[in-house]
Amino acid sequence: MKRLLKIAIVGAECTGKSILAKGLSDYFSEYHPSNWVPEYLRFFVEESQRTPLAFEQILIAREQKALEARLGQSLQNSSKDSDYALLFCDTTPLLTSIYSRVIFGKADSLVDQIAEQHAYDLTLLTQIDLPWVSDGVQRDGPKTQTAVHEMLQMRLKELQIPYQMISGSFDQRALQAQEYVSHLIKQHQI
């Protein structure tokens, strides 16, 4: 069974996480079984035609982790010749935890428990230096984006989760992230 390397891509809304996750999966798939985990919240909003309520945040967090587990297992069982499989996670329950605080004004202890089990080999934090553009999903705008970004940095520090900042244009972000992921692979080959 292949060693699964999980890369968390976290950041406030509309900071290019989905584009980055898919792009990294495509880039590394030539040499390693690779896939990306879409943001479960998008599925929820599309299916229910509304944003989740406070009591549904635990569902969002659990389903995000379940999706990670299913896709990760599939990669590990891939027949592709490689010692490693790469799973790029477009957000994590840590963001669900933060949005619970920002949007609903309080923490959700069950979501926090899941979020604090941040079992990723690398965490990439997307900077808020891209112009804010709606992506078709109901979003909260630049003011909330800034609040979420600041709270996310604070929580990463509190939880002692090391991270690499990703910034600049989409192309610059891709190159930075490719370099960090390549370094991660080399570390595990030693």
LINFENVEN-V147118 format. One record per residue. N is the residue number from 0. RES is the residue in one small letter. SS is DSSP state (helix for helix, strand for strand, loop for the rest). Layout:
((N:RES:SS) (N:RES:SS))
//
This chain:
((0:m:loop) (1:k:loop) (2:r:strand) (3:l:strand) (4:l:strand) (5:k:strand) (6:i:strand) (7:a:strand) (8:i:strand) (9:v:strand) (10:g:strand) (11:a:loop) (12:e:loop) (13:c:loop) (14:t:loop) (15:g:loop) (16:k:helix) (17:s:helix) (18:i:helix) (19:l:helix) (20:a:helix) (21:k:helix) (22:g:helix) (23:l:helix) (24:s:helix) (25:d:helix) (26:y:helix) (27:f:helix) (28:s:loop) (29:e:loop) (30:y:loop) (31:h:loop) (32:p:strand) (33:s:strand) (34:n:strand) (35:w:strand) (36:v:strand) (37:p:loop) (38:e:loop) (39:y:helix) (40:l:helix) (41:r:helix) (42:f:helix) (43:f:helix) (44:v:helix) (45:e:helix) (46:e:helix) (47:s:helix) (48:q:loop) (49:r:loop) (50:t:loop) (51:p:loop) (52:l:loop) (53:a:helix) (54:f:helix) (55:e:helix) (56:q:helix) (57:i:helix) (58:l:helix) (59:i:helix) (60:a:helix) (61:r:helix) (62:e:helix) (63:q:helix) (64:k:helix) (65:a:helix) (66:l:helix) (67:e:helix) (68:a:helix) (69:r:helix) (70:l:helix) (71:g:helix) (72:q:helix) (73:s:helix) (74:l:helix) (75:q:helix) (76:n:loop) (77:s:loop) (78:s:loop) (79:k:loop) (80:d:loop) (81:s:loop) (82:d:loop) (83:y:strand) (84:a:strand) (85:l:strand) (86:l:strand) (87:f:strand) (88:c:strand) (89:d:strand) (90:t:loop) (91:t:loop) (92:p:helix) (93:l:helix) (94:l:helix) (95:t:helix) (96:s:helix) (97:i:helix) (98:y:helix) (99:s:helix) (100:r:helix) (101:v:helix) (102:i:helix) (103:f:helix) (104:g:loop) (105:k:loop) (106:a:loop) (107:d:loop) (108:s:helix) (109:l:helix) (110:v:helix) (111:d:helix) (112:q:helix) (113:i:helix) (114:a:helix) (115:e:loop) (116:q:loop) (117:h:loop) (118:a:loop) (119:y:loop) (120:d:loop) (121:l:strand) (122:t:strand) (123:l:strand) (124:l:strand) (125:t:strand) (126:q:loop) (127:i:loop) (128:d:loop) (129:l:loop) (130:p:loop) (131:w:loop) (132:v:loop) (133:s:loop) (134:d:loop) (135:g:loop) (136:v:loop) (137:q:loop) (138:r:loop) (139:d:loop) (140:g:loop) (141:p:helix) (142:k:helix) (143:t:helix) (144:q:helix) (145:t:helix) (146:a:helix) (147:v:helix) (148:h:helix) (149:e:helix) (150:m:helix) (151:l:helix) (152:q:helix) (153:m:helix) (154:r:helix) (155:l:helix) (156:k:helix) (157:e:helix) (158:l:loop) (159:q:loop) (160:i:loop) (161:p:loop) (162:y:loop) (163:q:strand) (164:m:strand) (165:i:strand) (166:s:loop) (167:g:loop) (168:s:loop) (169:f:helix) (170:d:helix) (171:q:helix) (172:r:helix) (173:a:helix) (174:l:helix) (175:q:helix) (176:a:helix) (177:q:helix) (178:e:helix) (179:y:helix) (180:v:helix) (181:s:helix) (182:h:helix) (183:l:helix) (184:i:helix) (185:k:helix) (186:q:helix) (187:h:helix) (188:q:helix) (189:i:loop))
//
